[in-house]
């Protein structure tokens, strides 16, 4: 380091830890030249490509080693160290099973262990095709060449002392200091944004809407955009693994982490949205980790609660989002804290080996949630211990002592699963290189990952997630609304950054608490959003932010319209105590007091929540809007909807019950029996009164549905996503303003054990002008028609009458049709009835 410091002065460069890292990296590259010089296959005086086995290019690092040339290289590269986006490049890497060095556009020579097939240099791009073998041969060569200690560094995390994350380390760190150009695995929370675990990160990353808010858009396109933007920010912060998405189905309405989970109450919704999320993240050279596997449905006693659930419910309700993630090529699965049918999820061979790796066909690796291991669980299907130590004593289950007892083939499988995903998604490539902890100070604390583009996308997504639950005609505000009373402390709620940083399980009305927390340091409050809107629309705001009922009623009566705000939040490690907003009593009293002298239509309520809430004030209001914790631009989103600058289009991924009666409460006992079986979330409320059903969401326009057609194909139709049953309908904007509809398809399956109907299709239509029509297409694939047979451990479709329902929500059904399934083949309504004995 002293010599390099002198060299820096000679070059006229300012010495810094970042510069030292760059120069040390260059020293390693220069050492590569020494190895090349000692190789008989290389002529140092020749600048041409070096030839190796089978005539393949084995090294192109044969350029002149003239001192002046090297000095130019040094100066050119270390000057880049001042660029905050710069990661010192790797010029070459050693070929596994060979002393040869290689670059990204070359092959490594064959070896007896590769059947003499050459294979890509580890630094080669995914599209490089110049070798006899591909990435599979490269993985085989890497595993053969790596030492035991190098492999073990993939299997046990580092960077923690007890429960404290060490400085300049990411939340998860593995595979450090490898040869052959293998990059480290730098992992960070969370699936909805880069976690602000240090004050220096706050404001340098985007505080996005939560996962449930994105789910409310029902948009695969927007989910892809969001996921890709997340990945971009993670890369700037030096991470190449994102610990998300969270896809657990909401069983417990009070669930502390429900806001993170994009499935809402429907496994089908989660399955559809998990795919674009994973594709969006991994398209940017960042690996996705789907979580929490499995039935991690409450935070209460999460480390000990024993989720006792039958196989059919697992496969039909809780597994589908994970199966979709597996099919989409997700890189890793995180096992959960809880116990499943008597065995901890992180150590349960039934769910990890049999169900996940064998039946689902998962090819990536299983990592534990942080401190979720209770034993050395590698034989039971866990491939990586995180964070690498047990919290109580600083020791590890995946110690060298324990790993040594495993067969070499088992170790290679555990490591190989990680290498395959890293290569498949380009983590070895120059554009996707990341820092090596603990040399990640600048990336973690200094680099600004957010941008104007991301801020605009965050605001757009928040606006699209606004749920218009009720509207008697007061919205949008027109020219006659001159004076607005804004009532309640939640209207101008601050984000207490200091308190959130001080305590792990504290959230706000803009972000949840725990590992999924991306602190909105200076959020646009509802007051700020409406203040800006009133400047444009020339209206007056009067306010009452102390939750004084009498003052609020008086100000509300003196305004053209009263807007009452409420909110609540949630956090990891604990479930919500109830389904009420924090200001429930205030909202009820004020709405009732104002409506007693004015029409109820003059009252609008706005709520910011992490999931479903009860709304006992509804009868006294003309309009109700809700947004799931939406990050920085919460107030902007509400104001845009209230003044009609945008037309609400969100649909609720959860049920809003009238009371908590009928919802599933968190289990307080150790044994938690899933007695409801398949009837989870909205399906359990079918036929019962609710405030707002699953899939509900109003617009400022209206939509008409017509021309329902069920088409049956003898063979899979390419025109219908290779489905054998295809449902078509027309949706027309029958209102006076343009708007977006999310058309939904529900299916009634002829099996006595199934709910009345299940979500089996949806399409977010393009924005329609008044009078315009769109054709909606719902493909029904084989699995959409099937139920799980726990005895035979197979899926099958029952013969009988299938009912198709198409509409605007689970209870707003506009069209219905039916078809018959006979002997596994679908038939039209009037065909083959006798054969089916219907």
Secondary structure, DSSP 8 states (H G I E B T S, - for coil): -HHHHHHHHHHT----HHHHHHHHHHHHHHHHHHHHHT-TT--TT--S-EE-GGG-EEE-------HHHHHHHHHHHHHGGGSTT-------EE-TTSS-EE-TT-EE---GGGTT--EE-TT--TT---SSS-HHHHHHHHHHHS-HHHHHHHHB--SEETTEE-TT--SEEES-S-STT---EEEE--TTS----SGGGTTSS-----HHHHHTTT-HHHHHHHHHHHHHHHHHTT-SEE---B-----BTT-TTGGGBTTTT-HHHHHHHHHHHHHHHHTTT-EEEEEEETT----TTTTT-EEE--HHHIIIIISHHHHHHHHTT-SEEEE-SSEETTEESTT-HIIIIIIIIIIS---SEEEE-TT--SS--GGGT--BBSSSS-TTTS--SS-HHHHTTS-HHHHHHHHHHHHHHHHHTTTTSGGG----TTS-HIIIII-----HHHHHHHHHHHHHT-EEEEESS--S--TT--EEEEESGGGG----HHHHHH-TT---SSS-BSTT----TT---HHHHHHHHHHHHT-EEEEE-S--HHHHHHHHHTSSEEEEEEE---BTTB--S-S--TTHHHHHHHHHHHHTTS-GGGEEEEEEESS----TTGGG-SEEEEEE--GGGHHHHHHHHHTTSS------SS-B-SSSTTSB----SSEEE-TTTT--GGGGGTTS--SB-TT----SS-EEEEEEEEEEEEEEEGGGTTEEEEEEEEEEE-SSS-B--EEEEEEE-S-TTS-S-EEEEEEE---B-TT-EEEEEEEE-HHHH-EEETTTTEEE--SEEEEEEEESSSS-EEEEEEEEEETTEEE-TTSSHHHHT-
